[in-house]
Amino acid sequence: MESKELLYTSYRLQELERLLPEGLSMAELQQVEAFVEQRDDVGLIAFLEQRNLSPESRGRLRIITEARPIALTIIALWREMPLRHEEIEAQYKKLQHLKAQYNRIAPRRAGVELF
């Protein structure tokens, strides 16, 4: 698996949804659905930060939160000409480091591809 998944909003949203605690009200679930439909990972992060999460989920949330600005930096760098390859590579290395942390907190289940 590659660290590039943390680059994409859709992936971050998918992973954030997995962190939702049990017992949310219908109104809260509708709020989450609105965040996902609007591709609003910032809103969903803020929503989750206000919830009682397990230490594992809290760690995963921290990593996804840290990955977001790195992803935005990479996207911005891709749009510049000439490309700054060294800086892009440095940002990808940061994502790889975060992905390694993420995998240590939430290892894949045997035989199941989560990402």
N, C-alpha and C positions, 0 to 999 in steps of 0.2 A: 504494500500500500504506500502511496505517496503522500507527502505533506500538502500537496496542492489542494486537497479537499478543503482545508481550512481557508483557502483563498475565496471560495465561492459562497455567496450568501445563502443559496438554496441548501448547501450542505450544513452550514452553521445553523440555519433554522431547523433542519431535520434533527440535528444533534441536540439543539436546545429543547425541542419538543420532547425528547427522550428524558429530559431532566425534570419534567413536570411531576410534582408530587401528587400522591393519591388524594382524593377527597375534595377536589376543586368544585366550586359551585358552578351552576349552569352559566351564570353571568361571567365568571372567570374563564370558563372554557370558551365562551363566545368571544371574549377579549383576546384570548390566545389565537383563536381562529382568525380574527381580524388581523393580528400581527403577521400571521403566516401568509394570508391572502395578499397583504400589502408588502410582503417581503421586508418587514420591519424587524430586523434582528436586534436593533438598539432597543426598541420597545419591549421585545420579548426578554432581552437580557435584564432590563430594568424590572420587569414583572417578576422574573425568577429571583432577582436579588432580594425582593421583599418576601420571599417564601422561605419556609423552614425546609432546608435541603439537607440531605445526608452529607457527611464530609466528602465522600467520593463525588457526588453531584456538584458540591460547592467547588471542588478542585477542577472539575471539567468545565464548569461555568467560567471560572477564572481564566482558564486557558483559551476558551473560545473568545472571551472578552479581550484578551491580549492579542489574539490573532487578527481581530477585525482591523485595527489601524495598520497593521503590517500588510494585510491584503489590500487595503485602500492605497497604500503607498506603492505597492507593486503595480496595481492597475494604472495609477497615475504615471508611473515610470514607463510603462508600455506605450503610453500615448505620446511620449516625448521623442523627438528626433533631434539628433541621433540618439539611439538607444544607449543608455548607460549600463552596459552589461555587468560591470563589476558591482554596481549598486543593486541591480536587480538580483544578482546571484547572492549578495549579502542578505537581502531581505528574504529570499527563498530559504537560506540557511536558518534564519530565525524561525520561519514556519516549520522547518524540519525539526528543529529543537523542540518547539511547542508540540508538534505531533508525537514526538517520542515521549514527552511527558504525558500527553493524553493517553497514549497506548499503555503506559505503565499504570495509570489510574484506572483505565477502562479497557483491559485487554479483551481481544476478540474471544468469543466462545468457540470452543473446538467445533470445527466443521461449519461454522456460521460466519458468513461475510457480512459485517455490520455496515460497512461503508460502501 
